[in-house]
């Protein structure tokens, strides 16, 4: 899977965190053009623990997951996530 991700070029990311009170996890999915099958695919990337779901922690978890998989953050062309106000934060991750 990682080989097809690294070869895919631009990608988009979908992110959602749990509402559980303890050990909140965050699922990260990635959408790529899979050249091997000639179609767009959505694939599971990671599920890190994010105990405090604020903009900084979610952004750090995303960037860390992409880096750990050897993916270039600059190739991320789109982002989808819930609660836009959380993602905006002081980092201006989402500019409303």
MIDOSE-1310 file (N, C-alpha, C; in nm, 2 decimals, decimal comma, always signed):
residues 96
xxxx	+0,08/-0,12/+0,00/+0,00/+0,00/+0,00/+0,09/+0,13/+0,00; +0,19/+0,13/+0,08/+0,27/+0,25/+0,09/+0,34/+0,28/-0,04; +0,38/+0,18/-0,12/+0,44/+0,21/-0,25/+0,34/+0,28/-0,34; +0,21/+0,24/-0,35/+0,12/+0,31/-0,43/+0,09/+0,45/-0,38
xxxx	+0,09/+0,47/-0,25/+0,07/+0,60/-0,19/+0,18/+0,69/-0,23; +0,31/+0,65/-0,22/+0,42/+0,73/-0,25/+0,43/+0,76/-0,40; +0,38/+0,67/-0,49/+0,38/+0,70/-0,63/+0,26/+0,78/-0,68; +0,16/+0,80/-0,60/+0,03/+0,85/-0,64/+0,04/+1,00/-0,68
xxxx	+0,13/+1,07/-0,62/+0,13/+1,22/-0,65/+0,04/+1,28/-0,55; -0,04/+1,38/-0,59/-0,13/+1,45/-0,50/-0,23/+1,36/-0,43; -0,27/+1,39/-0,31/-0,37/+1,31/-0,24/-0,46/+1,40/-0,15; -0,57/+1,35/-0,11/-0,65/+1,42/-0,01/-0,66/+1,34/+0,12
xxxx	-0,69/+1,41/+0,23/-0,70/+1,34/+0,36/-0,83/+1,37/+0,42; -0,89/+1,26/+0,48/-1,01/+1,27/+0,56/-0,98/+1,23/+0,70; -1,03/+1,31/+0,80/-0,99/+1,29/+0,94/-1,11/+1,30/+1,03; -1,13/+1,21/+1,13/-1,24/+1,22/+1,22/-1,19/+1,16/+1,35
xxxx	-1,22/+1,23/+1,46/-1,18/+1,18/+1,59/-1,30/+1,13/+1,67; -1,28/+1,04/+1,76/-1,38/+0,98/+1,84/-1,43/+1,08/+1,95; -1,55/+1,05/+2,00/-1,60/+1,14/+2,11/-1,59/+1,07/+2,25; -1,51/+0,96/+2,25/-1,49/+0,88/+2,37/-1,42/+0,97/+2,47
xxxx	-1,45/+0,96/+2,60/-1,39/+1,05/+2,70/-1,25/+1,01/+2,73; -1,21/+0,88/+2,71/-1,07/+0,84/+2,74/-1,00/+0,79/+2,61; -0,87/+0,82/+2,60/-0,79/+0,78/+2,49/-0,86/+0,80/+2,35; -0,89/+0,93/+2,33/-0,96/+0,96/+2,20/-0,87/+0,92/+2,08
xxxx	-0,92/+0,85/+1,99/-0,85/+0,81/+1,87/-0,90/+0,89/+1,76; -0,81/+0,90/+1,66/-0,84/+0,98/+1,54/-0,81/+0,89/+1,42; -0,91/+0,88/+1,33/-0,89/+0,80/+1,21/-0,85/+0,89/+1,10; -0,75/+0,84/+1,02/-0,70/+0,92/+0,91/-0,71/+0,83/+0,78
xxxx	-0,79/+0,88/+0,69/-0,80/+0,81/+0,56/-0,74/+0,89/+0,45; -0,69/+0,83/+0,35/-0,62/+0,90/+0,24/-0,69/+0,86/+0,11; -0,71/+0,95/+0,02/-0,77/+0,93/-0,11/-0,66/+0,96/-0,22; -0,64/+0,86/-0,30/-0,53/+0,87/-0,40/-0,58/+0,82/-0,54
xxxx	-0,51/+0,85/-0,64/-0,53/+0,79/-0,77/-0,43/+0,67/-0,77; -0,49/+0,55/-0,77/-0,40/+0,43/-0,77/-0,38/+0,39/-0,91; -0,25/+0,42/-0,95/-0,21/+0,39/-1,09/-0,22/+0,24/-1,13; -0,20/+0,16/-1,03/-0,20/+0,01/-1,06/-0,34/-0,04/-1,10
xxxx	-0,44/+0,02/-1,05/-0,58/-0,02/-1,09/-0,65/+0,09/-1,18; -0,59/+0,20/-1,19/-0,64/+0,31/-1,27/-0,77/+0,37/-1,22; -0,78/+0,38/-1,08/-0,90/+0,43/-1,02/-0,86/+0,51/-0,89; -0,96/+0,59/-0,85/-0,94/+0,66/-0,72/-0,97/+0,56/-0,61
xxxx	-0,89/+0,56/-0,51/-0,91/+0,47/-0,39/-0,90/+0,54/-0,26; -0,98/+0,50/-0,17/-0,97/+0,55/-0,03/-0,91/+0,44/+0,06; -0,80/+0,48/+0,13/-0,73/+0,38/+0,21/-0,71/+0,43/+0,35; -0,71/+0,33/+0,44/-0,68/+0,36/+0,58/-0,54/+0,40/+0,59
xxxx	-0,50/+0,51/+0,66/-0,36/+0,55/+0,68/-0,32/+0,52/+0,82; -0,39/+0,57/+0,92/-0,35/+0,56/+1,06/-0,46/+0,59/+1,15; -0,44/+0,55/+1,28/-0,54/+0,58/+1,38/-0,47/+0,62/+1,51; -0,41/+0,74/+1,52/-0,33/+0,78/+1,64/-0,42/+0,82/+1,75
xxxx	-0,37/+0,81/+1,87/-0,44/+0,86/+1,99/-0,42/+1,01/+2,00; -0,53/+1,08/+2,02/-0,53/+1,23/+2,03/-0,62/+1,26/+2,15; -0,56/+1,27/+2,27/-0,64/+1,28/+2,39/-0,71/+1,41/+2,40; -0,65/+1,52/+2,36/-0,72/+1,65/+2,36/-0,74/+1,69/+2,21
xxxx	-0,86/+1,69/+2,16/-0,88/+1,71/+2,02/-0,90/+1,86/+2,00; -0,79/+1,93/+1,99/-0,79/+2,07/+1,95/-0,71/+2,08/+1,82; -0,71/+2,20/+1,76/-0,64/+2,21/+1,63/-0,50/+2,17/+1,63; -0,42/+2,21/+1,73/-0,28/+2,18/+1,74/-0,26/+2,03/+1,74
xxxx	-0,32/+1,96/+1,83/-0,30/+1,82/+1,85/-0,35/+1,74/+1,72; -0,46/+1,78/+1,66/-0,50/+1,71/+1,54/-0,41/+1,73/+1,43; -0,36/+1,85/+1,41/-0,26/+1,88/+1,31/-0,13/+1,81/+1,33; -0,08/+1,81/+1,45/+0,04/+1,73/+1,48/+0,02/+1,58/+1,46
xxxx	-0,09/+1,53/+1,49/-0,12/+1,38/+1,47/-0,12/+1,36/+1,32; -0,18/+1,44/+1,24/-0,19/+1,43/+1,09/-0,05/+1,43/+1,03; +0,02/+1,54/+1,07/+0,16/+1,56/+1,01/+0,25/+1,44/+1,05; +0,24/+1,40/+1,17/+0,32/+1,29/+1,22/+0,29/+1,16/+1,15
xxxx	+0,16/+1,13/+1,13/+0,12/+1,01/+1,06/+0,17/+1,01/+0,91; +0,16/+1,13/+0,84/+0,20/+1,14/+0,71/+0,35/+1,12/+0,70; +0,43/+1,18/+0,79/+0,57/+1,17/+0,80/+0,62/+1,03/+0,82; +0,55/+0,96/+0,92/+0,59/+0,82/+0,95/+0,57/+0,73/+0,84
xxxx	+0,47/+0,76/+0,75/+0,45/+0,67/+0,63/+0,53/+0,72/+0,51; +0,62/+0,82/+0,53/+0,70/+0,87/+0,42/+0,63/+0,95/+0,32; +0,52/+1,01/+0,36/+0,44/+1,09/+0,26/+0,47/+1,24/+0,27; +0,48/+1,30/+0,16/+0,51/+1,44/+0,15/+0,39/+1,53/+0,18
xxxx	+0,40/+1,60/+0,29/+0,28/+1,68/+0,33/+0,24/+1,78/+0,22; +0,34/+1,83/+0,15/+0,31/+1,93/+0,04/+0,23/+1,87/-0,07; +0,21/+1,74/-0,08/+0,13/+1,68/-0,18/-0,02/+1,67/-0,14; -0,05/+1,71/-0,02/-0,19/+1,70/+0,03/-0,26/+1,82/-0,03
xxxx	-0,36/+1,79/-0,12/-0,43/+1,89/-0,19/-0,57/+1,92/-0,14; -0,62/+1,84/-0,05/-0,75/+1,86/+0,01/-0,76/+1,80/+0,15; -0,84/+1,85/+0,23/-0,86/+1,80/+0,37/-1,01/+1,81/+0,40; -1,06/+1,70/+0,46/-1,20/+1,70/+0,51/-1,20/+1,65/+0,65
xxxx	-1,27/+1,72/+0,74/-1,28/+1,69/+0,88/-1,40/+1,75/+0,94; -1,45/+1,70/+1,05/-1,57/+1,75/+1,11/-1,53/+1,87/+1,20; -1,63/+1,94/+1,25/-1,62/+2,05/+1,34/-1,51/+2,15/+1,30; -1,54/+2,22/+1,20/-1,44/+2,32/+1,14/-1,39/+2,41/+1,24
xxxx	-1,46/+2,45/+1,34/-1,41/+2,55/+1,44/-1,29/+2,49/+1,52; -1,29/+2,35/+1,54/-1,18/+2,29/+1,61/-1,06/+2,29/+1,52; -1,07/+2,27/+1,39/-0,96/+2,27/+1,30/-0,90/+2,40/+1,28; -0,98/+2,51/+1,29/-0,93/+2,64/+1,26/-0,83/+2,68/+1,37
xxxx	-0,87/+2,69/+1,49/-0,77/+2,72/+1,60/-0,68/+2,83/+1,56; -0,57/+2,85/+1,64/-0,48/+2,95/+1,61/-0,39/+2,93/+1,50; -0,38/+2,80/+1,45/-0,30/+2,76/+1,34/-0,35/+2,80/+1,21; -0,48/+2,83/+1,21/-0,55/+2,86/+1,08/-0,54/+2,75/+0,98
xxxx	-0,55/+2,62/+1,03/-0,55/+2,51/+0,94/-0,66/+2,51/+0,84; -0,78/+2,55/+0,89/-0,89/+2,57/+0,80/-0,93/+2,72/+0,80; -0,92/+2,78/+0,69/-0,95/+2,92/+0,68/-1,09/+2,94/+0,64; -1,18/+2,98/+0,74/-1,32/+3,00/+0,71/-1,35/+3,14/+0,66
